[in-house]
């Protein structure tokens, strides 16, 4: 028992199993969104210097949006789940190749689901719209990658939809895993 909560289960992402569909969707959405971008905006002129500059923009935008993706999770934990600033943590796990944001706060299932999907909208969909609208191909391409980057968030969201909203969720601070709890009926 943990602070009046009783553990009833857990969900863990299998990062190796996610690799193949993530790669597939990265290719599909990259081609699709670049195609849509060029249907709406004219083809740019090509130059070696422009190409090299675009690569630098892609790297910079990708790093920035990954960082913002994790910040969005923290904002979701704070706004939707009631986590305090001191309960929030963000980092990078180079062993499994992920950036992460977590909270030590027990979250209601329905609130945890909101926090899981917030980055999809703010670092995936909005940059896609901005990239196409402002004719920024690099942003359009990076947004495709960040939309796919939310694949794990959607997998967790899908699993959380299978349990009642009354269940509490505790994010694992070291692994891509969610622990499920119910409030304990025992009063000390």
Phi, psi and omega in degrees: 000143186227103178052046180082011179241145178244125182289133180238354180167186178200158174237135177230137176280134174268099186298325179292321179291332180284338187302314183294309178295328178295316177297315180301311182290331175297314179295313182299309183290327177298312179295315181299310184289325175294320176299314178298317179304313182284340172290327183269323184246149180290157176295136178280162173285151183257136172213154179298316181295321177296321178296314180295321177296321178298321178298318177297318177298317180300314180298313180297314180296321181296313179298315180299314182288329174296315177301314179294327176303312181291323175300321178298321175300315180298318177298317178298318177297321181289310186283310186273328189254353178076019178291144174274163180303321182291344179269358184262144180213142178224146180193190181227127177251100183288337180297316180255001173073041179226150165267151182216156171226140184213168175221151176268002182280136169290132183241140172294145184308311184296328178285322178298321179297321178296316180295328179294322187265349181306315180297330179304315182287315188277332180244001178243294186291311181298315176297328176298311179299315180296319180298317179288315183298315183268009178055049177249089185302321181298319179293321176300314181294314180295325178296326176299318180293323180286329174297315177293328178299340177274006181304315179295323177297318178293324178297317177293318178303313180300318179294320180293335177291344181275353179245155182300151179296339181285349180287148176256148184240137173236121181286137177281132184276352183238346183223158175284076187215144174242132178261137183254136182225156167238155178293136181285141178276349183279129177248127179279000000 
